[in-house]
Amino acid sequence: MAKKRYLTATLPDGYVKTIGPTSTAFTHYWRIVALLANGKSEVFWGHTKSLAEARRKKSALAEAAAQRGWKSHVFEIAELVETQP
């Protein structure tokens, strides 16, 4: 049985996201904060098994922004580190 662990990412704005328990070897957390035309915001996030995989999420971002009518958006990636619950 694989070891279950908790993984935590800290983004530049100080937001902390912890996932787990998981046995999957995730290495990075990504987040999109989109500003909508009505002034509200939406947040999309996920975790990946490599930095390259996380960077690939950005490639579809321009199309998503156009489809959804976002005024602006920010894409961020943070490294996940193992933490105690």
Phi and psi in radians as a Rosetta constraint file:
Dihedral C 1 N 2 CA 2 C 2 CIRCULARHARMONIC -1.270 0.35
Dihedral N 2 CA 2 C 2 N 3 CIRCULARHARMONIC 2.574 0.35
Dihedral C 2 N 3 CA 3 C 3 CIRCULARHARMONIC -1.208 0.35
Dihedral N 3 CA 3 C 3 N 4 CIRCULARHARMONIC 2.289 0.35
Dihedral C 3 N 4 CA 4 C 4 CIRCULARHARMONIC -1.528 0.35
Dihedral N 4 CA 4 C 4 N 5 CIRCULARHARMONIC 2.375 0.35
Dihedral C 4 N 5 CA 5 C 5 CIRCULARHARMONIC -2.534 0.35
Dihedral N 5 CA 5 C 5 N 6 CIRCULARHARMONIC 2.885 0.35
Dihedral C 5 N 6 CA 6 C 6 CIRCULARHARMONIC -1.865 0.35
Dihedral N 6 CA 6 C 6 N 7 CIRCULARHARMONIC 2.450 0.35
Dihedral C 6 N 7 CA 7 C 7 CIRCULARHARMONIC -2.156 0.35
Dihedral N 7 CA 7 C 7 N 8 CIRCULARHARMONIC 2.390 0.35
Dihedral C 7 N 8 CA 8 C 8 CIRCULARHARMONIC -2.233 0.35
Dihedral N 8 CA 8 C 8 N 9 CIRCULARHARMONIC 2.392 0.35
Dihedral C 8 N 9 CA 9 C 9 CIRCULARHARMONIC -2.068 0.35
Dihedral N 9 CA 9 C 9 N 10 CIRCULARHARMONIC 2.461 0.35
Dihedral C 9 N 10 CA 10 C 10 CIRCULARHARMONIC -2.091 0.35
Dihedral N 10 CA 10 C 10 N 11 CIRCULARHARMONIC 2.084 0.35
Dihedral C 10 N 11 CA 11 C 11 CIRCULARHARMONIC -1.510 0.35
Dihedral N 11 CA 11 C 11 N 12 CIRCULARHARMONIC 2.813 0.35
Dihedral C 11 N 12 CA 12 C 12 CIRCULARHARMONIC -0.961 0.35
Dihedral N 12 CA 12 C 12 N 13 CIRCULARHARMONIC -0.519 0.35
Dihedral C 12 N 13 CA 13 C 13 CIRCULARHARMONIC -1.442 0.35
Dihedral N 13 CA 13 C 13 N 14 CIRCULARHARMONIC 0.069 0.35
Dihedral C 13 N 14 CA 14 C 14 CIRCULARHARMONIC 1.648 0.35
Dihedral N 14 CA 14 C 14 N 15 CIRCULARHARMONIC -0.129 0.35
Dihedral C 14 N 15 CA 15 C 15 CIRCULARHARMONIC -1.135 0.35
Dihedral N 15 CA 15 C 15 N 16 CIRCULARHARMONIC 2.329 0.35
Dihedral C 15 N 16 CA 16 C 16 CIRCULARHARMONIC -2.044 0.35
Dihedral N 16 CA 16 C 16 N 17 CIRCULARHARMONIC 2.234 0.35
Dihedral C 16 N 17 CA 17 C 17 CIRCULARHARMONIC -2.128 0.35
Dihedral N 17 CA 17 C 17 N 18 CIRCULARHARMONIC 2.210 0.35
Dihedral C 17 N 18 CA 18 C 18 CIRCULARHARMONIC -2.023 0.35
Dihedral N 18 CA 18 C 18 N 19 CIRCULARHARMONIC 2.331 0.35
Dihedral C 18 N 19 CA 19 C 19 CIRCULARHARMONIC -2.083 0.35
Dihedral N 19 CA 19 C 19 N 20 CIRCULARHARMONIC 2.647 0.35
Dihedral C 19 N 20 CA 20 C 20 CIRCULARHARMONIC 2.321 0.35
Dihedral N 20 CA 20 C 20 N 21 CIRCULARHARMONIC 3.035 0.35
Dihedral C 20 N 21 CA 21 C 21 CIRCULARHARMONIC -1.293 0.35
Dihedral N 21 CA 21 C 21 N 22 CIRCULARHARMONIC 2.507 0.35
Dihedral C 21 N 22 CA 22 C 22 CIRCULARHARMONIC -2.473 0.35
Dihedral N 22 CA 22 C 22 N 23 CIRCULARHARMONIC 2.642 0.35
Dihedral C 22 N 23 CA 23 C 23 CIRCULARHARMONIC -1.882 0.35
Dihedral N 23 CA 23 C 23 N 24 CIRCULARHARMONIC -0.022 0.35
Dihedral C 23 N 24 CA 24 C 24 CIRCULARHARMONIC -1.398 0.35
Dihedral N 24 CA 24 C 24 N 25 CIRCULARHARMONIC 2.486 0.35
Dihedral C 24 N 25 CA 25 C 25 CIRCULARHARMONIC -1.486 0.35
Dihedral N 25 CA 25 C 25 N 26 CIRCULARHARMONIC 1.102 0.35
Dihedral C 25 N 26 CA 26 C 26 CIRCULARHARMONIC -1.251 0.35
Dihedral N 26 CA 26 C 26 N 27 CIRCULARHARMONIC 2.495 0.35
Dihedral C 26 N 27 CA 27 C 27 CIRCULARHARMONIC -2.081 0.35
Dihedral N 27 CA 27 C 27 N 28 CIRCULARHARMONIC -0.419 0.35
Dihedral C 27 N 28 CA 28 C 28 CIRCULARHARMONIC -2.450 0.35
Dihedral N 28 CA 28 C 28 N 29 CIRCULARHARMONIC 2.623 0.35
Dihedral C 28 N 29 CA 29 C 29 CIRCULARHARMONIC -2.008 0.35
Dihedral N 29 CA 29 C 29 N 30 CIRCULARHARMONIC 2.406 0.35
Dihedral C 29 N 30 CA 30 C 30 CIRCULARHARMONIC -2.178 0.35
Dihedral N 30 CA 30 C 30 N 31 CIRCULARHARMONIC 2.655 0.35
Dihedral C 30 N 31 CA 31 C 31 CIRCULARHARMONIC -2.548 0.35
Dihedral N 31 CA 31 C 31 N 32 CIRCULARHARMONIC 2.415 0.35
Dihedral C 31 N 32 CA 32 C 32 CIRCULARHARMONIC -2.050 0.35
Dihedral N 32 CA 32 C 32 N 33 CIRCULARHARMONIC 2.194 0.35
Dihedral C 32 N 33 CA 33 C 33 CIRCULARHARMONIC -1.957 0.35
Dihedral N 33 CA 33 C 33 N 34 CIRCULARHARMONIC 1.995 0.35
Dihedral C 33 N 34 CA 34 C 34 CIRCULARHARMONIC -1.901 0.35
Dihedral N 34 CA 34 C 34 N 35 CIRCULARHARMONIC 2.333 0.35
Dihedral C 34 N 35 CA 35 C 35 CIRCULARHARMONIC -1.663 0.35
Dihedral N 35 CA 35 C 35 N 36 CIRCULARHARMONIC 2.138 0.35
Dihedral C 35 N 36 CA 36 C 36 CIRCULARHARMONIC -1.507 0.35
Dihedral N 36 CA 36 C 36 N 37 CIRCULARHARMONIC 2.863 0.35
Dihedral C 36 N 37 CA 37 C 37 CIRCULARHARMONIC -1.050 0.35
Dihedral N 37 CA 37 C 37 N 38 CIRCULARHARMONIC -0.516 0.35
Dihedral C 37 N 38 CA 38 C 38 CIRCULARHARMONIC -1.492 0.35
Dihedral N 38 CA 38 C 38 N 39 CIRCULARHARMONIC 0.110 0.35
Dihedral C 38 N 39 CA 39 C 39 CIRCULARHARMONIC 1.587 0.35
Dihedral N 39 CA 39 C 39 N 40 CIRCULARHARMONIC -0.193 0.35
Dihedral C 39 N 40 CA 40 C 40 CIRCULARHARMONIC -1.406 0.35
Dihedral N 40 CA 40 C 40 N 41 CIRCULARHARMONIC 2.993 0.35
Dihedral C 40 N 41 CA 41 C 41 CIRCULARHARMONIC -2.241 0.35
Dihedral N 41 CA 41 C 41 N 42 CIRCULARHARMONIC 2.727 0.35
Dihedral C 41 N 42 CA 42 C 42 CIRCULARHARMONIC -2.194 0.35
Dihedral N 42 CA 42 C 42 N 43 CIRCULARHARMONIC 2.559 0.35
Dihedral C 42 N 43 CA 43 C 43 CIRCULARHARMONIC -2.155 0.35
Dihedral N 43 CA 43 C 43 N 44 CIRCULARHARMONIC 2.305 0.35
Dihedral C 43 N 44 CA 44 C 44 CIRCULARHARMONIC -2.140 0.35
Dihedral N 44 CA 44 C 44 N 45 CIRCULARHARMONIC 2.464 0.35
Dihedral C 44 N 45 CA 45 C 45 CIRCULARHARMONIC -2.646 0.35
Dihedral N 45 CA 45 C 45 N 46 CIRCULARHARMONIC 2.903 0.35
Dihedral C 45 N 46 CA 46 C 46 CIRCULARHARMONIC -3.033 0.35
Dihedral N 46 CA 46 C 46 N 47 CIRCULARHARMONIC -3.120 0.35
Dihedral C 46 N 47 CA 47 C 47 CIRCULARHARMONIC -2.370 0.35
Dihedral N 47 CA 47 C 47 N 48 CIRCULARHARMONIC 2.652 0.35
Dihedral C 47 N 48 CA 48 C 48 CIRCULARHARMONIC -2.330 0.35
Dihedral N 48 CA 48 C 48 N 49 CIRCULARHARMONIC 2.946 0.35
Dihedral C 48 N 49 CA 49 C 49 CIRCULARHARMONIC -1.639 0.35
Dihedral N 49 CA 49 C 49 N 50 CIRCULARHARMONIC 0.011 0.35
Dihedral C 49 N 50 CA 50 C 50 CIRCULARHARMONIC -2.785 0.35
Dihedral N 50 CA 50 C 50 N 51 CIRCULARHARMONIC 2.801 0.35
Dihedral C 50 N 51 CA 51 C 51 CIRCULARHARMONIC -1.165 0.35
Dihedral N 51 CA 51 C 51 N 52 CIRCULARHARMONIC -0.679 0.35
Dihedral C 51 N 52 CA 52 C 52 CIRCULARHARMONIC -1.055 0.35
Dihedral N 52 CA 52 C 52 N 53 CIRCULARHARMONIC -0.728 0.35
Dihedral C 52 N 53 CA 53 C 53 CIRCULARHARMONIC -1.115 0.35
Dihedral N 53 CA 53 C 53 N 54 CIRCULARHARMONIC -0.704 0.35
Dihedral C 53 N 54 CA 54 C 54 CIRCULARHARMONIC -1.138 0.35
Dihedral N 54 CA 54 C 54 N 55 CIRCULARHARMONIC -0.723 0.35
Dihedral C 54 N 55 CA 55 C 55 CIRCULARHARMONIC -1.129 0.35
Dihedral N 55 CA 55 C 55 N 56 CIRCULARHARMONIC -0.563 0.35
Dihedral C 55 N 56 CA 56 C 56 CIRCULARHARMONIC -1.133 0.35
Dihedral N 56 CA 56 C 56 N 57 CIRCULARHARMONIC -0.428 0.35
Dihedral C 56 N 57 CA 57 C 57 CIRCULARHARMONIC -1.057 0.35
Dihedral N 57 CA 57 C 57 N 58 CIRCULARHARMONIC -0.524 0.35
Dihedral C 57 N 58 CA 58 C 58 CIRCULARHARMONIC -1.227 0.35
Dihedral N 58 CA 58 C 58 N 59 CIRCULARHARMONIC -0.427 0.35
Dihedral C 58 N 59 CA 59 C 59 CIRCULARHARMONIC -1.100 0.35
Dihedral N 59 CA 59 C 59 N 60 CIRCULARHARMONIC -0.554 0.35
Dihedral C 59 N 60 CA 60 C 60 CIRCULARHARMONIC -1.609 0.35
Dihedral N 60 CA 60 C 60 N 61 CIRCULARHARMONIC 0.057 0.35
Dihedral C 60 N 61 CA 61 C 61 CIRCULARHARMONIC -1.174 0.35
Dihedral N 61 CA 61 C 61 N 62 CIRCULARHARMONIC -0.711 0.35
Dihedral C 61 N 62 CA 62 C 62 CIRCULARHARMONIC -1.098 0.35
Dihedral N 62 CA 62 C 62 N 63 CIRCULARHARMONIC -0.737 0.35
Dihedral C 62 N 63 CA 63 C 63 CIRCULARHARMONIC -1.140 0.35
Dihedral N 63 CA 63 C 63 N 64 CIRCULARHARMONIC -0.746 0.35
Dihedral C 63 N 64 CA 64 C 64 CIRCULARHARMONIC -1.090 0.35
Dihedral N 64 CA 64 C 64 N 65 CIRCULARHARMONIC -0.728 0.35
Dihedral C 64 N 65 CA 65 C 65 CIRCULARHARMONIC -1.098 0.35
Dihedral N 65 CA 65 C 65 N 66 CIRCULARHARMONIC -0.726 0.35
Dihedral C 65 N 66 CA 66 C 66 CIRCULARHARMONIC -1.181 0.35
Dihedral N 66 CA 66 C 66 N 67 CIRCULARHARMONIC -0.754 0.35
Dihedral C 66 N 67 CA 67 C 67 CIRCULARHARMONIC -1.104 0.35
Dihedral N 67 CA 67 C 67 N 68 CIRCULARHARMONIC -0.680 0.35
Dihedral C 67 N 68 CA 68 C 68 CIRCULARHARMONIC -1.631 0.35
Dihedral N 68 CA 68 C 68 N 69 CIRCULARHARMONIC -0.117 0.35
Dihedral C 68 N 69 CA 69 C 69 CIRCULARHARMONIC 1.254 0.35
Dihedral N 69 CA 69 C 69 N 70 CIRCULARHARMONIC 0.580 0.35
Dihedral C 69 N 70 CA 70 C 70 CIRCULARHARMONIC -1.194 0.35
Dihedral N 70 CA 70 C 70 N 71 CIRCULARHARMONIC 2.424 0.35
Dihedral C 70 N 71 CA 71 C 71 CIRCULARHARMONIC -1.272 0.35
Dihedral N 71 CA 71 C 71 N 72 CIRCULARHARMONIC -0.682 0.35
Dihedral C 71 N 72 CA 72 C 72 CIRCULARHARMONIC -2.796 0.35
Dihedral N 72 CA 72 C 72 N 73 CIRCULARHARMONIC 2.954 0.35
Dihedral C 72 N 73 CA 73 C 73 CIRCULARHARMONIC -2.750 0.35
Dihedral N 73 CA 73 C 73 N 74 CIRCULARHARMONIC 2.746 0.35
Dihedral C 73 N 74 CA 74 C 74 CIRCULARHARMONIC -2.236 0.35
Dihedral N 74 CA 74 C 74 N 75 CIRCULARHARMONIC 2.289 0.35
Dihedral C 74 N 75 CA 75 C 75 CIRCULARHARMONIC -1.976 0.35
Dihedral N 75 CA 75 C 75 N 76 CIRCULARHARMONIC 2.244 0.35
Dihedral C 75 N 76 CA 76 C 76 CIRCULARHARMONIC -2.323 0.35
Dihedral N 76 CA 76 C 76 N 77 CIRCULARHARMONIC 2.589 0.35
Dihedral C 76 N 77 CA 77 C 77 CIRCULARHARMONIC -2.241 0.35
Dihedral N 77 CA 77 C 77 N 78 CIRCULARHARMONIC 2.392 0.35
Dihedral C 77 N 78 CA 78 C 78 CIRCULARHARMONIC -2.363 0.35
Dihedral N 78 CA 78 C 78 N 79 CIRCULARHARMONIC 2.535 0.35
Dihedral C 78 N 79 CA 79 C 79 CIRCULARHARMONIC -1.279 0.35
Dihedral N 79 CA 79 C 79 N 80 CIRCULARHARMONIC 2.456 0.35
Dihedral C 79 N 80 CA 80 C 80 CIRCULARHARMONIC -1.605 0.35
Dihedral N 80 CA 80 C 80 N 81 CIRCULARHARMONIC 2.400 0.35
Dihedral C 80 N 81 CA 81 C 81 CIRCULARHARMONIC -2.177 0.35
Dihedral N 81 CA 81 C 81 N 82 CIRCULARHARMONIC 2.549 0.35
Dihedral C 81 N 82 CA 82 C 82 CIRCULARHARMONIC -1.243 0.35
Dihedral N 82 CA 82 C 82 N 83 CIRCULARHARMONIC 2.330 0.35
Dihedral C 82 N 83 CA 83 C 83 CIRCULARHARMONIC -2.316 0.35
Dihedral N 83 CA 83 C 83 N 84 CIRCULARHARMONIC 2.908 0.35
Dihedral C 83 N 84 CA 84 C 84 CIRCULARHARMONIC -1.583 0.35
Dihedral N 84 CA 84 C 84 N 85 CIRCULARHARMONIC 2.512 0.35
